[in-house]
Amino acid sequence: MDCKKFVEEQISQIKQTVGDATAINALSGGVDSSLVTVLGHRALGEQFKTVFVDNALMRQGEPQRVVKTFADMGIPVELVDAREEFLSALAGLTDPEEKRQAITDTFYAKVFSRLVRESGAKFLLHGTILTDIEETIAGIKRQHNILAQLGIDPEEAYGYSVLEPLKTLRKDGVREVCEFLKLPAEISQRIPFPGPALATRIVGEVTRERLTTVRAATAIVEEELRDSGAFQYMAVLLSDRATGIRDNKREFGQIIVVRCIESTDARTATATILPWDKLQHICERIISEIDDVNRCLYDLTPKPPATVEYI
Ligand code: XMP
């Protein structure tokens, strides 16, 4: 692919389409929305606003780290604290699809639509890639049309337009353009992380306390497996409990699952054959550093039948 030509064409198209108006995008920290942020900023400068929504479901220090990565590139990102809104939408929900729906609805119908309205932007830049479009058509993915998600009828809300500068690229193309633009490796080489974030790794209700537990376990697993070369690795909090003994006292503690997979596109996956001493070390850290966790399991299941995430 001719990356230089791609970047020049997209920047000129964004400039031409937006003209004197303003545009907005939501940055998740993932590679697609990161590239859109860089292209939008290069094309529009101060006519472009980027928001990062803290949904309470992010990893340890993630919102601040993403904002700093972009600040270091001279790109301002507004950090929006929507933690309460997401946590209250998730309260009491245990069904996986209901949890996912609550997160989607809170993001689009409440938080992002309010930010778009308040910004006065007439254009939304969105990191849709070719695979998203194909998977929507094939019925694998839920609707990715951002205007539909925002509940905006383009006819009625005349003036709103969505630009999808990455819609001809697949993931490898997106990474190639990121490398061409010399974006930091923490963007271009980032391991996949789902939009609903840590909620996909909590079986049962998502609460502040349970997020603290899975967040701490995630930090340990990511630190320990960073150099594993695996496709993706994570920690999951189960809703079951198990009996254990700590300090001579019986406790009915929590259970963390460690999952680490080999894959090329996440459609199929196998468990990584990790060295036993590495697994033991991770287990040791999880049960000693995290309150109330007294069991740690390693997931050996391939996809299919298991999915990568737990909800
Ligand atoms: P599953 O769990 O479906 O995951 O086997 C396959 C890949 O997709 C990621 N994933 C998501 N990514 N939004 C995303 O952006 C989501 O809702 C979502 N669910 C799963 C998962 O991390 C894995 O890489």
Residues whose N, C-alpha, C, O or C-beta is under 5 A from the ligand:
A	BS01	XMP	P192 F193 P194 G195 P196 A266 T307 V308 E309
